[in-house]
C-alpha cells in the first residue's frame, strides 16, 4: 500500500464479504463486473488525505469503524422494521409532503427500507411508460444491459469501485420514449440499524428519447439511533436524445449518517440534466461526487448546489463536467453557508475537449462563513483544449455584509432575523432554480429553521 | 421629543462630535448644514446606532428614553428612522417582505397586532400613492438595480410606511435631479405632522426651498456653531461657511 491509502480493518472484512456477495450473484455479466470492480478497489484502497481528491475529507474515522455489511441481496423487511419505517415516514411526510400539496396529489412516493423496496409504503405512477424495480430484478431488462456499469467511472474512485463490487440493493427506473411523468417521484430512503451498518445502494435511471421526469430523493433515519450508518451510494443516469431529467437530492440526515454519493450522468443530443444537491445540517460527513458527460452536441447541464452546514459537519461537493462535443452548455452554481465549526469543500472541474467548440461552461461558488471556526475550501479547476469557447468561474468566500445588516436593523428588524433575511437572499438565486414550488418553499423554510439560534 | 446634550463621539481615535446640543420638538423640521467633514453624517449615524461610532460623553433621549443604550433595531422600534445617504442594495430580499417584517416588528413593539396581508397591501398602496412611488419597484428586490433617485424615493416610501416619530434624512437630496427632488419633497411635506419631527441633513439650500424648515443649524467641527430660521440657509448659500469659523 502506498501512503495514499488507508489501512483499516474494514478493508479486510470487506474482502471476506465480497466472496459472499459474489457467490450470491447469479447473473454472469454482473458477477464479472463485480470482480473487476473489486480488483480496482483492492488496487486503490481507501483514500487518505494525501490523495488530492480527498485532501479535505478525511475518511479515516469512517473506515476505522466496523460495520455490519448487508451482504444478503434477498433481504426482507421485518414486521418491526416496517412499523418503525411507517412511523418515520409519517413524521417525514408531516415535514415535507404537505408542502408537496397533499401526499398523493403532489408527488408519487417510492419507499425503500434499508435498501429494500417497499411496495406497501409506496405510491407509484400508473403509467405504462415507466418501469420501476429493484436493481436486482432488472438484470434482464434491455436498459440494464445497455447502461449498467457503463456510466460510472471506477478508475481512481475507490468508493464507486467498492459499491460496484458489493452493492446489494438499489433502484432501476426507466422512462420510455415520449413519456412525460405528470408528478415528481419522491424517493424516501429509510435507514434503520441496530448496530453500525454499511449500505451500498446502486441506482440506474434511464430517461429515453423525449421523455421527462422529476425525482426528489430524501433519506431518513431514526434520530435516537447511536449506530453509525455509512452509505456509499452510486447512481448511474442516462439521458437520451431530448430527454429532460430534474434530479433533486435533499440531504438532511441525522448525525449518525455518513454519506458518500456518486452520481454520474451521460447525456445525448438536446437533453437537459439538472441536478440540485441541497445539504442541510445533520449528517456528520457528506461527500457528493457529481460527474456529467456531455457526449453529444447541443446539450444542457445544470448543477445547483446549496449547503447550509452546522455543528462539526463536513460537506464536500466534487463536480466534474466533461464537454466532449460542440455547442454544449453547462452551468454550475454552488452556494454555501458555513456555520459553527463546520467545514465545506467545493471542487469543481470543467473539461472542454478538443472537439467541443462553442462550449459555454460556467461555474460559480459563493460561500459565507457564519462562525469564527467555520471553514471552507473552494477550488475551481478548468482544463480547456478547444479554442472557441466561453468558460468562466468565480469563487467567493466572505461574510455577511455588515452594512446591509445595519440597514435592516435600522428599520426595526432584529439581528437574528436580519441575518436570516440575508442568508435567504444569498441562497435565493439557487433556491429559485427549483422548479417545484412546494419543494422550493420547503427548502426556504428549512433555511430559516436551521438558521435559528445562529 | 429629541434632546441631545453635550454629545461627544468618535470613530476609532478620531473625535468627530465635540459637544453637540440640539432640541427637537414634535411638529418641527430642523435643517443641519455645514461644510464637508463637519460631522453631519456622523450625527445621523450616531443617532441611528451605527456600530463603529463610540459615544464618549453626553446623552441623547427620545421622549425621555435614553436611546444610546439601545441597539439600532430598538431605536427604530422606538421611532427613530434614518434615510440613508447611500441606501444599500440587497438582492434576494424583496422590498415588500422586508417592509412587512419591519412594520410588524415595530407594531409588536408598540403592542399592536401584526398586520394581515390585506391590511398591509392596502396601506402599502396608500403610501405608494402618497409619496409617488412606483408600484413596480415595490415588488423588486430591495434597491437592486434602482437608480440613485429611485433609491432615495424608496427611503421616503419606507418612511411613509413605518411612520417614525423622528426621521433623519441624511443628504437625501444629493444626487437627485430637480424632478426627483420635487417628488421627494412633496412626500416629506405630506408626512409632516404635529406628532413627528424631521432632521434634514443637507449641503444645499435648494432642498429647503421645497421643505421649509423651522430651524437651520450650522454644524462645524463637531458642534453647532449657529442656529437661525430658514433665512439662515439663504445667507449660507450666499456667504459660504467661512465667516462662521
HADDOCK unambig.tbl for C-alpha pairs under 7 A between the chains (distance, minus, plus):
assign (segid A and resid 404 and name CA) (segid B and resid 88 and name CA) 6.06 0.50 0.50
assign (segid A and resid 404 and name CA) (segid B and resid 90 and name CA) 6.94 0.50 0.50
assign (segid A and resid 407 and name CA) (segid B and resid 88 and name CA) 6.94 0.50 0.50
assign (segid A and resid 409 and name CA) (segid B and resid 72 and name CA) 5.77 0.50 0.50
assign (segid A and resid 409 and name CA) (segid B and resid 73 and name CA) 4.59 0.50 0.50
assign (segid A and resid 410 and name CA) (segid B and resid 48 and name CA) 6.65 0.50 0.50
assign (segid A and resid 410 and name CA) (segid B and resid 72 and name CA) 5.32 0.50 0.50
assign (segid A and resid 410 and name CA) (segid B and resid 73 and name CA) 5.34 0.50 0.50
assign (segid A and resid 410 and name CA) (segid B and resid 76 and name CA) 5.70 0.50 0.50
assign (segid A and resid 410 and name CA) (segid B and resid 81 and name CA) 7.00 0.50 0.50
assign (segid A and resid 411 and name CA) (segid B and resid 73 and name CA) 6.41 0.50 0.50
assign (segid A and resid 411 and name CA) (segid B and resid 76 and name CA) 5.61 0.50 0.50
assign (segid A and resid 411 and name CA) (segid B and resid 81 and name CA) 7.00 0.50 0.50
assign (segid A and resid 411 and name CA) (segid B and resid 102 and name CA) 5.78 0.50 0.50
assign (segid A and resid 412 and name CA) (segid B and resid 73 and name CA) 4.08 0.50 0.50
assign (segid A and resid 412 and name CA) (segid B and resid 74 and name CA) 6.40 0.50 0.50
assign (segid A and resid 412 and name CA) (segid B and resid 76 and name CA) 4.72 0.50 0.50
assign (segid A and resid 412 and name CA) (segid B and resid 77 and name CA) 5.24 0.50 0.50
assign (segid A and resid 412 and name CA) (segid B and resid 102 and name CA) 5.37 0.50 0.50
assign (segid A and resid 412 and name CA) (segid B and resid 105 and name CA) 6.22 0.50 0.50
assign (segid A and resid 412 and name CA) (segid B and resid 106 and name CA) 6.11 0.50 0.50
assign (segid A and resid 413 and name CA) (segid B and resid 73 and name CA) 5.65 0.50 0.50
assign (segid A and resid 413 and name CA) (segid B and resid 101 and name CA) 6.96 0.50 0.50
assign (segid A and resid 413 and name CA) (segid B and resid 102 and name CA) 5.29 0.50 0.50
assign (segid A and resid 413 and name CA) (segid B and resid 105 and name CA) 6.36 0.50 0.50
assign (segid A and resid 414 and name CA) (segid B and resid 73 and name CA) 5.74 0.50 0.50
assign (segid A and resid 421 and name CA) (segid B and resid 93 and name CA) 6.65 0.50 0.50
assign (segid A and resid 425 and name CA) (segid B and resid 91 and name CA) 6.31 0.50 0.50
assign (segid A and resid 425 and name CA) (segid B and resid 92 and name CA) 4.00 0.50 0.50
assign (segid A and resid 425 and name CA) (segid B and resid 93 and name CA) 5.28 0.50 0.50
assign (segid A and resid 426 and name CA) (segid B and resid 92 and name CA) 6.75 0.50 0.50
assign (segid A and resid 428 and name CA) (segid B and resid 92 and name CA) 5.62 0.50 0.50
